[in-house]
Amino acid sequence: MKTKKTVWIPAMIAAVVAALLVTYYVYTSSVQGGAHGLPPGGRGRPPGGEGREEGGEMFTTLGTIAVFLGAATFSWFWFKKKLKSPSMLVRKAGKILYSVHKLLGSATLILIVVHGIYFLITKLHDHKIYTGLASFVILLAIVGYGFFINKVRNKWMRTVHRSLGLIWVPVLLLHAGGSAIMAAISCVAVGGLVWILERSAGQAAKPIPGDR
């Protein structure tokens, strides 16, 4: 049992690293007084800032897309036990999400890597870098566990994978703000829609009293 539970160790390391990065973010936020993208004590835009802002919009958009892809990946949670649902729409959507789940996770990771590398180069002194790194560490662990989930026979793998996904949400909210909130609301809305479709299908399948 102890050997099986060691599967938690990489996840715990990732969580601790992320927690330290978030703590440092809170500390630097208080020290810098909310300054963004400037070296400590710096004033005005850094050299070439105008061009960076234009390029930054595209890489910010990539980060936003990654957030919504992550939400779509997480939405599989609502369907994982619904592949035999009485609702045909739920069954079909579940099968589609199952087939693209890992692909979406990999795409999310790739987009965040591209997004992160750009801002590490152009805005290294921005204190939000630390929440971005914390988010990346958790996501890397999620994708890692997702990759090995069918290769390592251990009942804890799915639990760890799911737990990391839940931990990722508040870190992402801290880093991405509004876009992460919208993505989280969309994910919850998908869960609500699944519940409504299942309930409607279940009601339709019930025999009408007195009908023989």
C-alpha positions in Angstrom: 0.0 0.0 0.0 2.9 2.4 0.8 4.4 1.7 -2.6 1.1 2.5 -4.3 0.7 5.7 -2.3 4.1 7.0 -3.4 2.4 8.1 -6.6 1.3 11.2 -4.6 5.0 12.3 -4.2 5.4 14.1 -7.5 2.1 15.8 -7.1 3.0 16.9 -3.6 6.3 18.3 -4.8 4.5 20.2 -7.6 1.9 21.6 -5.1 4.6 22.8 -2.7 6.6 24.5 -5.5 3.4 26.2 -6.7 2.6 27.3 -3.1 6.1 28.8 -2.7 5.7 30.7 -6.0 2.3 32.0 -5.1 3.6 33.1 -1.6 6.5 34.9 -3.3 4.0 36.5 -5.7 2.0 37.8 -2.7 5.2 39.1 -1.1 6.4 40.9 -4.3 2.9 42.3 -4.9 3.0 44.0 -1.5 6.6 45.3 -2.0 6.1 46.6 -5.6 2.7 48.1 -4.8 1.0 46.5 -7.8 3.6 47.7 -10.4 3.4 45.6 -13.6 6.1 44.8 -16.1 8.7 47.2 -14.7 12.0 46.5 -12.9 11.9 47.5 -9.2 12.3 51.3 -9.0 11.8 51.6 -12.8 9.7 54.3 -14.4 7.9 54.5 -17.8 8.1 51.8 -20.5 11.2 49.7 -21.0 13.1 50.3 -24.3 11.1 48.8 -27.2 8.0 48.6 -25.0 5.7 49.7 -27.7 6.6 46.8 -30.0 6.5 44.4 -27.1 2.9 45.5 -26.2 1.8 44.7 -29.7 3.4 41.3 -29.6 2.2 40.8 -26.1 -1.4 41.0 -27.1 -1.0 38.0 -29.3 0.8 36.0 -26.6 -1.8 37.1 -24.0 -4.5 35.7 -26.4 -2.6 32.4 -26.6 -2.7 32.3 -22.8 -6.5 33.0 -22.8 -7.1 30.3 -25.4 -5.0 27.9 -23.2 -7.3 28.7 -20.2 -10.4 27.8 -22.1 -8.8 24.7 -23.6 -8.0 23.7 -20.0 -11.6 24.3 -19.0 -12.7 22.1 -21.9 -10.3 19.4 -20.8 -11.6 19.6 -17.2 -15.2 19.3 -18.5 -14.5 15.6 -19.2 -15.1 15.2 -15.4 -18.8 15.7 -16.0 -18.9 13.0 -18.6 -16.6 10.3 -17.3 -19.4 8.3 -15.7 -22.0 9.3 -18.2 -21.0 7.2 -21.3 -24.1 5.1 -20.8 -26.3 8.1 -20.1 -30.0 8.0 -21.1 -29.3 11.2 -23.0 -27.9 10.7 -26.5 -26.4 14.2 -26.5 -24.5 13.5 -23.3 -23.3 10.1 -24.6 -22.0 11.6 -27.8 -20.4 14.6 -26.2 -18.8 12.3 -23.6 -17.3 10.1 -26.3 -15.9 13.1 -28.2 -14.4 14.6 -25.1 -12.9 11.2 -24.2 -11.2 10.9 -27.6 -9.7 14.4 -27.5 -9.1 14.7 -23.7 -5.4 14.1 -23.8 -5.0 16.1 -27.0 -6.6 19.1 -25.4 -4.4 18.7 -22.3 -1.3 18.6 -24.5 -2.5 21.6 -26.6 -3.1 23.6 -23.3 0.5 22.8 -22.1 2.0 23.8 -25.5 0.2 27.1 -25.6 1.1 28.0 -22.0 4.7 27.2 -22.7 4.7 29.6 -25.7 2.8 32.2 -23.7 5.1 31.8 -20.7 8.4 31.9 -22.6 7.4 35.2 -24.3 6.6 36.9 -21.0 9.6 35.4 -19.2 11.8 37.2 -21.9 9.9 40.5 -22.1 8.4 40.9 -18.6 10.8 39.0 -16.3 10.3 41.6 -13.5 6.5 41.5 -13.6 5.5 39.8 -10.3 2.6 38.0 -12.1 5.3 35.8 -13.6 5.4 33.8 -10.3 1.7 32.9 -10.5 2.2 31.9 -14.1 5.1 29.6 -13.1 3.0 28.2 -10.3 0.2 27.5 -12.8 2.7 25.9 -15.2 4.1 23.6 -12.6 0.7 22.3 -11.6 -0.3 21.9 -15.3 2.9 20.0 -16.1 2.1 17.6 -13.3 -1.5 17.2 -14.5 -0.3 16.4 -18.0 2.4 14.0 -16.7 -0.1 12.0 -14.6 -2.5 12.1 -17.6 0.1 10.6 -19.8 0.9 7.7 -17.4 -2.6 7.2 -16.1 -3.2 4.2 -18.4 0.4 2.9 -18.2 0.7 2.7 -14.4 -1.7 0.3 -12.8 -2.4 2.2 -9.6 -5.9 3.2 -8.2 -4.5 6.5 -6.9 -3.4 7.8 -10.3 -6.8 9.1 -11.3 -7.4 10.6 -7.9 -4.1 12.5 -8.0 -4.8 13.6 -11.6 -8.2 15.0 -10.6 -6.9 16.6 -7.4 -4.2 18.4 -9.3 -6.9 19.7 -11.6 -8.8 21.2 -8.7 -5.6 22.7 -7.2 -4.9 24.3 -10.6 -8.2 26.3 -10.6 -7.4 28.8 -7.8 -3.8 29.2 -9.0 -5.1 30.0 -12.5 -7.8 32.4 -11.1 -5.0 34.3 -9.4 -2.9 34.5 -12.5 -5.4 34.9 -15.3 -8.2 36.7 -13.5 -11.3 37.5 -15.6 -10.6 35.0 -18.4 -10.1 32.2 -15.8 -13.3 33.2 -14.1 -15.2 33.0 -17.4 -13.6 29.6 -18.2 -14.6 28.3 -14.7 -18.2 29.5 -15.2 -18.3 27.8 -18.6 -17.1 24.6 -17.1 -19.7 24.7 -14.4 -22.3 25.6 -17.0 -21.4 22.4 -18.9 -21.9 20.4 -15.7 -25.3 22.0 -15.3 -26.3 21.3 -18.9 -25.3 17.7 -18.5 -27.5 17.4 -15.4 -30.5 19.0 -17.2 -30.1 16.8 -20.3 -29.9 13.6 -18.2 -32.9 14.6 -16.1 -34.9 15.4 -19.2 -33.9 12.1 -20.9 -34.7 10.2 -17.7 -38.2 11.8 -17.4 -38.9 11.1 -21.0 -38.0 7.4 -20.5 -40.3 7.0 -17.6 -43.6 5.2 -18.4 -46.7 7.4 -18.2 -48.9 6.3 -15.2 -51.8 4.2 -16.4 -50.3 3.7 -19.8 -49.9 0.1 -20.7 
